Amino acid sequence: MDRAKVLIVSDEPQFAAAVSAGWQSERNSPSFLVNSSNSCGSHVPVFDLAILGPCLEPVPSVLERLRRQAKPVIHVSSLNGRSAKPPGVVNIHQSDGWPELTQLIAKQLLERQRSQAEISRLAESKSQLEREASLGRYILEARHNLNNALTSILGNSELMLLEPETFSPTVRQQLETIRNMGMRMNEIMQRFSSLQKEMLLAEQQKLSRASKAASASA
């Protein structure tokens, strides 16, 4: 996942500053977009996480619009206010230390999204590798059968050309064409074998780099 997008929705001037304070200086800080509650009526910007604070619009209707993107939402409510509890919404009361708690939970939610996105990417890569492996096994089997056929073609054409007087010039020319085409096909198959070895080596090097990167980040 690229740099996360955090949408802050509130009609309280200091709310967005309190939520984002000290967060933007971090290396992997998200990008913030601040909207008032009425600006989220007809069009809600794309976000990875939304944080809803005190607003003039009815909280349930704002939450409903935010939840349409199926992304996590944090609702920060006042101590005396009623907190909404629809599915997918984390509720926090504006007690002492609420900005730090909001940031902590937001980071955990964003990290979970990154992990889920990485799991999905790895699952897709696994499926693609399995498809390529199946195709590779089929090609290897076909190459083996084709090599056997080429060996027979080249062997028989060479044997027949050992007795050129047995055939007319036209037939000899056709036999030579068959032999030459067979040799060209054999060269192509040899290049395929070389390419296969190069691909296997490249895959081993890729796995080795991935393993070293995983060890370094652990």
C-alpha positions, 0 to 999 in steps of 0.5 A: 500500500502506498502512503496512507490517506487519512480523512479527518472530518470535524467542524471543530477548528482544533480537532484536526490539529490535535489528531495530527500533531506530532504525527506528520513529523514521522517518516511513514506518516500518512497524508491528511485531508481535513473536511467539514461534516457538510462537505462529506454530503454528496462526495466523500474523498477516497481514504484509507482511514477516517477519523470523525470528530465533533460535527454539526451534521448528525453523526449517524448520517456522516458515519453512514457516508464514511462507511460506504468505502468499507474502510476503518472509521474512528469516531471521537465523541465528547464525554457527554455525547453519545457514541455511535456503534455501527460495525467497523467503527471504533469509538473513543471518548475525548478524555485525557490523552485522547489524541495519543490514543487516537493516533495509536489506534489509527496506526494499528488499523493502518498497519493491519490494512498494509498487512492484509494488502501484502497478504493479498498480493502474496496470495495472487503471486502464489496463484500466478506462480502455480499457474506458471509452474503448471505451464512449465511442467506441460512445456517440459513434458512437450519438449521431451516428447518433441525431442524424441520425435526430432531424434527419430526424424534426424536419425531416419533422414540421415540413414536415408541420405547415406544411400543417395542413389536410391532416391531421385534428386527431388526426393533427396532434396526433400530429405535434405530439407527435412533434415535441415528443418529438424536440425533447426528445431533442435537448435531452438530446443537447445536454446529453450533448455538454456533459457530454462536454466537461466530462469531457474537461476534468476528465481533462486537469486530472487528467493535469496534476496527476499530471504536476506531482506526478510532477515534484515527487517526482522 
